[in-house]
Amino acid sequence: MDAAAAPAPPARRSRPANRRAEIARHAGELFSVRGFHAVRMDDIAEASGITARALYRHYRNKQALLAHVVREDQQHVIDTLTTLAERPAQTRDSVADLAAVTDAALDSRRLSLLWQREARHLADEDYRLVRRQTRWIAATLDELFLRHDRPDLGDDIIDIRRWVLVSIVSGHGLYDSPLPRPRLAGELIAAARRVIDAPPGVPSADPPAPVQVDRTPIARREQLIWAAARAFRDKGFGGVGNDEVGSQLGIVGPALYRYFDTKADLLVAAVNRLHEWLALEMTRAIHAPCPDEHVLAVLVRGHVRVAIEASELLAVWLTERLYLPDAARERFDRIEADYIAEWQRWLSIARPDLPDAVAASLVTTAKTVIDDCARIQRLQHYPTLHAELSRAALATLGLPAG
């Protein structure tokens, strides 16, 4: 064979200039879909088209990758807010500023999901940094849109509403919206504006914030469900052993397995308890003696009540659902879909002008607001929390609070 006929050697593949960013993008997608524990460095390397050895040249471990993904997404929002906050107050345009923040958050769509579900897996230093920056985001939203526009509101209401705004503009990563991005952004901006403008809630109109009394049920099964919920919330399903849950109550060995065969059974029981309570509140709302257009307001207040009083169960459902057995997860997903459809049904009755896609997006946004804010333990000390979360959710939905 002469030289002219010899095949040309394969072209050497050049290393992309943005290889590190590509790796982070693939890692973020995998963490979002599968959860931190279920993703291996080999999976990230394969998705990025490189070897595991090459991956370790960019990131020392999976924790460092998660920290990079969360901090990069967070920084995009921080940069936008910094630019807005540095402008003179007299030159600010509240609507335009809210649009800029919402647009930045839409560019960082997975931020809220990864922060809420996976942040506990960060190294301590990274966790503290991301937490400080999250609080800075809330405080800056407060400065730009609440204290500037609503000096009449008390500090407790301001504190609750700043986190409601965080949830509205960034919580879309926790749900799928049928709306195209421009329309979704417009609905989120309008919902945030309604929350900012809403009159303060009246505590006497709703049940007071619950005062927790430290009493323990006698039933061992009940004790195990609540001990497991606390442990799963604090350490994650993958970070807790079955015996560890039992040892909190002095239950070890065969005695534990009289109630639950596996750790997954404990998780299923905790999630099932939450959905049973929500189903009860839904039944109460449907049979409430009120006009049809007010049913959703009753349903919202019931959801707020459960979210505050059973925040541990709620946290387990929202953060550990990936670890449910497949059949159980599919069953609970159907239950959740039916529950959201019930909200949408009554919203369409209260606001018959809304297209179905808009109604679906507003319902998931309002529910996310409640679920996000009810789990912030500091807010639970405010007597106004139930009334304020109910009012904020109704404002998000475009409904009067009365």
N, C-alpha and C positions, 0 to 999 in steps of 0.2 A: 504494500500500500504506500503510495507516495505521500509526501507531506501535504500536498494540496488537498488530498482526499481525506486526510485525518480529521476526525470530529474536533470541533473547537472545545477547549476546556470550559467547564461551566463557569459562568460569571460569578465572581465572588460576591456574596450577599453583603451589602453594606449595612452597618448598624444604624438604624434610624436615629436622628438627632433627638427625638422625643421618646426614646425607648422607656425611660423611667416613668413618664406620664402615661404611656400606653399600658405598662404593667399595672399602674395604679387604677386605671380605668377598668381593666379586666378584673382586677381584684375587687373593686367596688361592686361590680355587677354580680360577681360570684357571692360575695358576702351578703348582698341584698336578697338574692334568690335562695341561697342555701343556709345562710347563717354562718357565723364565724367558726364554730366548732366543726362543722361539716366540710369546710374547705381546707384542702391541703396545699402546701407550697407547690407540690407537683402539679396540682390542678391549675394554679395560677400560671405556672410556667408553660403548661400545655396551651392554655387559652391565649397566652402572649406570644406563642410560637418560638419559645426559647427553651434552653435546658434549665434544670433546677440549679445547676452550678452557676449559670449566667445570672439567674434571678438573684442569687445571694450576693452578687457583686453590687446590686442596686439596693437591696433591702436585707437587713441582717436576720429578720424573722417575720413571721406573720403579724405579730403585734405591731411592729414598726410599719408594716404596710397599712394596717387598719388605721393607725394614727395619722399617716400621711393622707389617706383618703378623706377621713373626717375633717382634718385641719384644712386641707385644700378647699373642700366644699364650703366650709365655714368661712374661710378667708375671703371668698368671693362676696359673700353677704356683708362681711365686716368692711371691706374696701368700699362698697357702695354706701353703707351707712356713714362711714367716716367722711366721705366726700360731701354727703348731704349735711351732716352735722357741722362741718367747717364753714358752710355758707352763712352769711349774715341772716338773722331771723327775718328781717323785713323782705328778703329776696326769696324766701322759701314759698313753694307752691305745694300745699298739702296733697292735692290729688296727684300731681306729677311725681312728688317724692314717694308717695305710696306705690305708684306704678313702678318706679325704679327699684324699690325694695322687692316688690313682688316678682319682677322680672329676674332679678338676681337670684332669688330663692328658687324660681323655676329652673334656672340654669344649674342649680345644686339640688336636684330633685331627691336624691337618695339621702341627703344629709339628716333629715329628721328620723328616717327609718333606722339608719346606722347608729345615730346618737342614742336613740331610745332603746334599741334592742341590743346593741353590741358594745356600747361604751364601757361597760363594766369589765370588758376584756382588755382595755387599754392598760399600759403601764401606769403606775400611780402618777408620775409627773405629767404624762400626756393627758390623763383623765382630769387632773386638776386644772391644766391649762385650758382644755376644751370646755370645762364647766365654767371657768372664769369668763371665757369669751362668750359663752351662751348667755350668761347673766349680763354681760356688756351689751349684747344685741338687744335683750329685753329692755335694759335701762335706756338705750339710745332710742328705741321705738317709743318709749315713754316720753322722753324729752322732745322728740320731733312731733309726736301726734297727740299725746294725752295732756301733759302739763301745759303745752303750748295752746291747745285748742279747748281744753276742759279744766280750767283752774278751779271750777266749782266742785270737783270730785274730791272725796276724801282719800287719804293715803292708802287705805285698805282696798278701796275700789280701783284706784290707779294701779296698785300692785297686781290685782287679779287681771285687770284688762290688758296690762302689758304682755302677760303670758297668753292671753287670748289672741292678741295680735300676732305673737310669735307663731301660735298654732295655725292661724288662718293663712299667713303668708308662706309658711314652710311645711305645713302638715300634709300637703298634697302628695308627698312621697309615700304616705301610709295607705293610700287608696288609689284606685284607678278611676279616672274621670272620662266620660264619653265625649267631653267637649274638646274641640281643638284648642291649642295653647292660647291664642289671642282671646277667645271667648272665656276660657277658664280664668285667665288673668283678670279680665274685666269683672267677672263675677266675684272673684276673691277681693279685688279692690273695693267693689261696692259693699260687700259684706263687712270688710274691715271698717269702712267709713260708717256703716250703720252702727257697729259696736262702739266706735268712738263717740258718736252723737247720741247714743241711747241714754235716757235718764237713769240715775242710779236705782238699783234694786231696793225693794223694801223688805227688810228681814222678816217683819211680822207676817208677811203674806205667804211665807214658806216655812217649812220646818227648820228649826235652828240647826247649826252644825252639830253633829253628834259628839257627845262626850263619852269617850271610851272608858268603860269600867272593866277592870281586870278580873273577870270571872271566867272560870274554865268549865266547859260542859263535862259531864261525867262520862259521856260516851267516848270510848277510845277512838272510834272511827272519825268522829268530829274533830277530836284533838289532832289526829294525824293529818287530816285535810288542811287545817289551818297552819299547822307547823310546816307542812310541805309547801304551802303557798308562800309563807314568809321566806323559807329557804330558797325556793326557786326564784323569787323576786330578787333576793339579795345576791345570790351566787350563780344563778342560771341553772337550768336543768342539768347540763353537762357537768356542772361543778359540785353537785350534791349527790351523795350516796344514800341508798335506801336506809341503811343502818344509821346514818347521820341524822336523818329525820326522826327516826324512832328514839334515838338516844336523847334528844331534847326532852322527851317525855318519860324517859326511863323505860322505854319499851325496846327490847333487843331480842335477837334470835327468833325462834319460832313464833313468839307472841305477836311479832309485827306482821307475819304472813297470815295470821288469822283474818286480817282485815284487807290487805292488799298484796297480791302476788308479786307485783313488780313496781318499780318506781314509775313506770309509764301509767300504771293504774292510778297512782296517786295524782299524777298530772291530769288525767282524764276526769277524775272525781272533782278536782278543784275547778276545772273549766266548766264542767257540767253544772256545778253549784251556781256559778255566775249566771249562766244562761237560764237556769230555772228561776232565779230572782228577777232577771230582766223580763222573762215571760210573764211572771206574776204582775209586774208593773204595767206591761202592755195590756194584759187582761183588764186591769183596773181602769186604765185609760179608755179602752174601748167601751166599757160599761159605765163610764162617768156620766152623771146627769148634766150634760152640757150640749150646746149646739155642735154639729159635726165639725164646723170650722175651728173649734177650740180643742178638739181631741188631741191634736199634736202637741199643744201646749202642756196638757196633762201628761202626755207620754214623755215629753222632754223633762219635766220636773221629776218624774219617776226614775228616769235614767240617771239624772243628776244624783238623786238620793242613793241609788245603788252604787254609782261610781265613787261617791265619797265614802260611804259606809263599808264598802267591800273593795277598797282600792287595791288590796293585795291580790284578790282573785282577778280583778281587772288587769293588773299588771302581768300576771301569769299568762292570761289569754293573749295579751298583745305582744308579749316578748318571747313566749315559749311555744307558740303554736306550731313552729316548724318541727318540734320534737314530739308532737303527738303521733301515735300510730296512724298509719295512712287512713284506715277506715274511720277512725274517730275524727281525724282532722277533716275529712270529707263531710262527715255528718255535721260537725260544728260549723263548717263553712256554709252548708245549706241552711242551718238554723240562723246564722248571722245574715245571710242574704234575705231570708224571709223577714227577719226583724227590720232590716233596712227598707225592704219593700213596703212594710207597714207604715213606716215613717213617710215614705214617698207618697203612699196612697192618701194619707191625711193632709200632707202638704198640698197635693194637687186639688183637694177639696177646698182648703183654705185659700189657695192662690191658683184658681183655675186657668189663669193667663199664662202660667209657666210651661214652657216646653218640657217634655219628660227628661231630656238630657240635662237641662239646667236644674230641675227639681232633684235629680239623682245626685248631682254634684253638690248642691247646697246641703242636702241631707247628710252626705258623708263628711262634709266640712264641719257642720254643726256638731255631729256626733264626735268627730275627732277633737274638736275644741273641748268638749266635756271630758273625754277620756284623757286628754293630755293634762289639763289643769287640775282635775280631781286627784291626780297622782302626785302632785307637788305637795309634799307634806307640810311645808311652811304655810301654804295657803289654807290648809284645813283648820288653822287656828282662828280664822276670821269668821265671826258669826254671819257675815254677809255672803259667804261663799256660795251657799245653795242658791240664794236669790240672784246673785251676780252671774253665776254660770248659767242659770236658767234664762236670764235676760239676755246674756250674750249669745246663747244658742238660738233663741228666738229672733234676735236681731240678725244673726247670720242667715236665718231662713227667710228674713223679710217679713216677720210676723210681729204684731204688737205683743207687749208683755202682759197685758191685762187679761 
